[in-house]
Each structure stands twice: as structure tokens, then as C-alpha cells.
Amino acid sequence: MACDNIKNTFYALTGQISPRLYNRISINDPWVGYIEKGEWPEGMGFTINSMMLERTLTDSETGTEWTAATPSGNGDISTANNNCLPTPEILKFGQTITPFTMYRRNIQTEDFCINDLQNDFMISQVLSNVMDQLETVTEWVWSNRYQNEYMSLCDHKVIEKQTGFDITGTSFGGPPPFQGANAPTSRLLQGTLEQIYTQLVLDGAAATSGAIGKGANDQPIFPLFTDAATSRDLIRQDPDLRMDFRYADPDKLINTLGTPYSYNGYKHVWLKFPPRYDLAGNRVYPYNAPVSTTKGWKRTINTAYIYAPFQVSFIFIPTVYTCLMERPNTAPGGGLKFDAYSHMGEFNFLVIKDKACNPRGELGFFDALYASASQPGATYLGWAIAHMNCPPLRNPKPSCYS
């Protein structure tokens, strides 16, 4: 068996678990900080079910459902009228069962030889930068995982339209989405958010930990996940509304995740990388594919992402789903024991000895395992809104602001 080719990639053997990457990046991205998290139950298989007890109410409330109370019988004569047994209205209960599954992902670096590091230039500083890069990878992976799962699980998927707008949309279509009749034809409008706000209140979002604070007149405030340009445009859309700032104080811990104020019932939380799409409905990413550099590879900023025509913004309600993390089982029973290994994207340096290819353990690589399951919750409270992406305004004519 031929051994793998090895090249000096400026990585170093640490001999121990790297810093806790997940914890170190948890406050940097709104998705990572906001998503509710739990633990996957052991011994339940790879797919389990989530049960939602559906809303139960009376069938009508016209006022005619109430009847006057009358004495039982007629004097000394018994009749069918029984004041202790009024005709009941029967409530109907329902439950929805939704299965969800554990998913895994493994990310590794290339193999490298520690002997190459002896004469490498400023290797200590290089290794410090390597760890920063691994942190970025973990933040990127989890942020996209949470964002994609929320967009998939939320019940409401609305496409902004200048005409033919449908607030009851439940699917973007596709794959890929946003083609032909499915393509958004309007930027995100305050009127759309006001309609959604009404439905959130009617659906009891404020009573299910969906609100992050209260504004004037005790109105609940919900998080709007969007980009900075869309946030500013929403405030500028109607000059008469510009004074309608509600300087609520939802939670000082999340002020750094977005604007420090709420506007018209929403706290604008600025996403780093909201999902964007081109005219063909394909996802556009913030960085280009790797290109060669002096040694190795680099990724440059993708200007197509900045000017992509379509974007998805979110009304974020924490109870839409819970991300269940997998606890590594180091003692499954029978006297067997295994080393602890994180399933949350912490990079470990692995050395796998082999008689022919790695007899002395001088070859190794960084390895990270990711595992999570998305348990559906109050999915009826989740909203994803596809709209035109309006880049920062310099000249109004080529912009969808006009």
C-alpha cells in the first residue's frame, strides 16, 4: 500500500486537545448564540419523534353558545331539563408527530510531518494563526448549520412580491428556489413585517419565550435576523415612521449581536452571512473557491455575494427547534472505555501510527467531528422571508431601493 504524499503545511503537533473552539465563538454569531441547545438522549436510536400538542379552542364564540339557567323539571313534575347537566361542548385535541435524526460531519486537515517545522519561519506565530483559522471553520460550520435548519423547519416561507404577495406561503420551491414565478420582486417591506407581527401575537409567540423584551404599551419585541443594509432601509422606508423607535431594553447580553434598539416591534439583529441566491436560484457564498497563493491556498471575498439579487431574512423564535448535541460515550459498558472526544467541532491533533507510513508517529493531522439533531418545536412560529437584496445605496438607479 502506497503512503500518502506529505507536504509542509505549517501545522504543528500539539499533543493535546485544542482550545474549546465552540465556546470561544459562541458570542460572535447570532445563530450560535440564540439557538436553543439540548442533549441527545442515549439509547434511543438514530431517529426519534417530537410531539406537538396542537392548539385547542372552542368552535365558535358568537354569544349564542350561552343558555339561560332554568330550574330542573317543572315544579313537582320531572322533565328532560336538568340544571346540573347542561349540554356540553366537546373540545377536540390533536398531536402532531415529527421524526428527527442525528447527523454527523467530519472535517480534517491535510497530513503533515512535524520534522518540517524545525526550520519553518516564525512557526509560533504561524501556529497561532492556524488555530484562529480553525476557530473560523467551526464558527462557519455551526452558523450555517443552524441557519439552514431554521430555514428548513420553519412553517412560514414567504416570498416578497410587488404584486401577488402571499403571506400564507409555506415553501420557497425548488431546488433551486427563486426561479421564474418564485423569484422575489420586492425588497423586504415594513408592511410585511407588520402582518407577520400580528400573526405572531395571535399564535402566542410572546407567551412561548419568543419575545426578547417589551416596547411601548408593553408590545412584545421579536428578533429580526437580517443584514445591516436591509435593517437601515426598513427604517428609512417611511419618513413618518422614523420617529417610531422603541428604545426597549430586551437583554443587555444580546445588544452586541445587532442594533441596540428595537424598531416597530422588532429588534434588528445583523447577520454576518444571510443566505443569498443568484438569478438561477443557486446559493451564493461570501467567499470564492480556493485559489493558489505563495504556498497553499486562499479564499477571497466573493463580490457576487454582496450584489446577489435575492436574500432570505428571518423572524427568529427560539422555540422553533432545539439543537440536540451528542455527548461522547466514554464508558458504554462491559468494562470498555474510550477517550473523550468532542462532537461539537473541537479540533484535535491525531497521530495514527502505521508500520509502513508512520512508524514513529511523526505524521498527523487536525480532526473535528460535528454531530447534531434538530428537534422540531413550535415550527408554526418560524418565518423565513425571501426578498430582493439591496446593496448599500450609492446610486439609486441600479438599486432595488428605487
N, C-alpha and C positions, 0 to 999 in steps of 0.2 A: 504494500500500500504506500503510495507516494505521500509525503508530508506536505502540508500547506506551505505556500510561499510566504515568507515573512519580510516585512519592511519596517523601518524605524518610523513610527508614527508619533513620537514624543509623548507616549503614555508611560506611566511608571507603576511598578508593583507597590501597593500599599500594605498588603498583608492583613488588612482588616476591613471591616465594613466602612464604606464612605459615609460622610455626614448625612443626616436624615434629610434627604432631598425633599421629600413630600412636606415635611413640617416647615422647612425653610422657605418654601414657595407658597404656602397656603394663604398668605395675606396679599399676594401680589396680583392675583387674578380674581375677578368677581365670581366666576363659575366655581372655582376651587373653594372659595371662602363661603359661598352661600349654600351650596348643595348639602342637603341633609345626608348624614352618613350613619351606617349601622354595621352590624357584623353578620356575615352569612352563617346560618345555623349548620352545625356539623351533623353528619349522618342523615341528611335529608335528600341526598342525590344531587344531580346537576341541574334539575329543573323542578321548581316548586311553584305553588299558586298563591296569588294575592287575592283576598276577598274584599270587595267594596260593598258595604251596606247602602243600598240606594235610598234616595230621598223618599220619605213617606209623608203625604199630606191628605187632607180631605178632598173629595171630588169637586165640591162647589161651595161657595160662600156668598149666596145671593140674599141671605136673610130669611128665606123661606124654609130653611132646614130646621129652624126652631119652632116648636109647637107649644101651645099653651098647656100648662099643667091643669088637669081636672081630677076630681076625686075618682077613686076606683068605684066602679059599679054605679048604681042609681038608687041611693037610699039603701033599703034593705034588700034590693034585688041585685044580684051579681050580673055583670056584663063583661064583654071582652076587654073593656078599658081597664088597664092595670097601671096605676100611678107609679108602681115600683118597677115596671118593666116597659119603659119607652122603647119604641122601635130603634134598634141600634144602627149606626152606620159602620160598616166593616172596613177597617184600614187594610191596605194590601202592602205587604213587604216584598222586597226583592234584593237579591245579591248578584253581583257580577264577579265571576271568577276569571282571573287573568294570569296565565303562566308566565314565568320569567326564568332566565337561565344564567348561569355563571359563564363569563367569558374571560379568556386569558390572552396575554400578549407578551412576547419576549423580545427584548432589544439588546443587542450586543455590539461591541466594538470589534475592530479587526484584531487579530493576534499580533503580538509584538514581543520582541526579545529584550529583557531587562539589561542585557550587556550593552545594547546600543546606547543606553542612557549615560554611560560613563563619560563620554566626551561630547554630549549634546550641549548646545548653547543655552545658558540660563535655564537649566532644566527645572529648578524650583519654581520659577515664575511661570514657566510653561505648564507645569502640572497644576498650579493653582488655577490657571485659565481653563485647563481641561475640566476641572471639577465644576467651574462655572458653566461650561458648555453642557455638562451632564445635568445640572440643575435645570437649564433651559429646556432640555429634552423632556424631562419629567413634567415640568410645568406645561409644556406644549401638549404632551400626550393626555394628561388629565383634563386640561381645559377643553380640548376638542372632544374628549370622551363625554364629559358632562353636557356640553353644548349639543352634541349630536343626539344624545339620549333624550334630552329635554325636547328637542325638536321632533323626535320620533314619537314620543309618548304623549305629548300634549294633544288634547282632543280638538282644539281650535287652530286651524291653519288658514289664515286669511290672506288674500291677495288684494293689495291696494289697486283700485281701478278708478279712472276718471268717470267712466260710465259702466253700469252693470256690476257695481260693487256688491258683494255678498258677504255679510257679516257672519253667516252660518257655515262658512267653508270649513271642511274637516280634512282636506288633502291638498297638497301642492301639485299632485300629479307626478308623472314621470315613471321611471327615470329616463333622461334627466328632467327635472322640473322646469317651470318657467319658459315654456316654448309655446309659440302661437297664442292661442286664446288664454293660456295660463300665465302669460307674462304680465308683470305689474305695469301699469301705465300711469302711476301717480307716486309721488313721494309720500312718506308717512304723514298723515294728517291728524291734527288735534281732534277733529270731529270723530275720527275712527277710534281714537283712544277714549273719548268720552262715551261712545257707545259700549266699548268693552268695559269701561269702568262701571257703567250701570249694570251690566251682566255679572260682573264680579261681585257687586254688592248683593244682587238678587241671589247669587249662588252661595252666598255666605262666606266669601273668601276672607273677610275680616275676622270671622269667628273661628277660622281654622288656621290661625297663625300665618295668614297670608299677608297681612298688613305689617309694615315695619314702623308705623307711627301714626299720629293723627295731626291733621292740619286744622284750618279754621273750621268752626262749627263741628268739631270732632269728626270731620270726614276722614276715613281711613286713607292711608297712603300706600301705594303698591310700587314695587320696583319696576322700572322700565329699563331693560338691557338694550343699549344701542350704542352708536358711535357718537363722538363729540359733535361732528358737523350736523347730524340729524337732530341731536339734542338742542343745539343752538337754533336750528331752523324752526323747530316746533315752537320755541318761544317767540321767534320773530314773525311767525305766520300771520298773526292778527295783532295790529298795534293796540287794539282795545284790551287785549288780554295780557299785555306786557307787565302791567302792574299786579297781575294775579299771582304773585309769588307767595308761597306759603312757607315761611321760614320755620317749619316744624323741626323738631329735634329727634328724628327717629331713633338713631343709635350712633353714638359718637364713634363706635368701633368701625363703622362702615362708611364714614364720611370720606375716607381716603379712596374708596372704591368708585367714587363718582362725584357728582357735583354736591356741594354742601347744603343744597336746598332742595325742596320739592316744588313741583310746578303743576298746578291744576290736577292734583290728586295722585301724581306720580313722582317718585324720586328717580331722576335720570342717572343711571349707572353706566359709565362709559366702558364698553368692552374694548379689549385690546384688538381682538381679531374676530369681529362678527362675520358670519358666513356670507360670502358674496359669490355671484354667478355671472357668467358671460351671456351673450345673446343666444348661444346654443343651449343654455341651461346647464353648462358644466361648472363645477366648483372652481373658483379661482383662489389660489393660496397667496399669502403675503410675501413669500419668498420664492425665487426661481429655483429650478432644478440645479443640482451641484455642477459647478464648472471648475476646471483645474486652476490651481494657483501655483505659487512658487514651489510648494510641496504639499501634495494632497489636494483638498477640495474646499470650495467656499460656496455660500449661498448669498446672492444679492437680493435687494428689495425688488419685488415684482410690481412695477408701476401699473400693470394691468389690474392688480388688486385695488389700488387706490381709485382707479377710474372704472371699475367694473359696474355694469349698468344696474344690477339688482343686488339687494341685500335683505337679510332677514333680521328683524328685531324681535324682542321677546318681552312679554309681561311675565315676570318671574314670580312664581308662588312656590315656596319651599316644599309644600306638601304634595306637589305633583308626583314626585317619585323620590325614593331613598336609594342612595348608592350603598350597596352592601359589600363590604370588604371581606376578604378571605383571611382568616387567621391561620398562619402556618402551624401545622400539627407536628410538634417535635416528639411526641410520645403517643403514637396511635394505639399502643397496647402490645401484649405479647412479649414484653421486655425489649421491644425495638425502640431505638432513639435516633433522632435525626438532628442535624444542626439547624439552628434558627435561620430562616431565610425570608426576607420581606417579600410580600406580594403587592407592594404599593409603589414600586418603581425606584427603590433604593439600589444604586449601583454597587455591586460587589466585584472585587477583583478575584477572578477564578484562575487557578492553576490546575490543569488536568494532566497528570503525568502519563507518559506513554514511553515504552521501552525504546521505540524507534525514533519518535518525533520529539519527545520532551522528557528525556530520561532524568534530568536534574531539576525539573520544574522551573526552568528559566524562561518559558514562554507562557503568556497568559493574556487575559482579555477582561474587559469590564462587561458585566452582565446585569440586566434588570428584568424582573418579572412583574407584570401588571395583571391583576385579577379583580374583577368586579361584576356585580349583578345589579340590575336596575329594577327595584321593586315598585310597581305602579301603585300610586296612591290616589290622590284627588286629581286625576288627569283632566277632569272636566273644568278645572280652574286654570289650566295652562293655555297660553296663547303664543303663537308664533305668527309674525306679520311680515309677509314678503312685500317689499316696496322698491321703488327706484332708489338707487344710491346716488346721492347728490354730493360730489366732491366739494371741498371748501370753495366758497364763492369768490371768484376774481372778476370774471366777465359773465354777466347773467345770460348772454345769448346762447352759449353752448351748454348751459347747465340746465338740469331739470328743475331748478328753482324757478325759472321763468315760466 
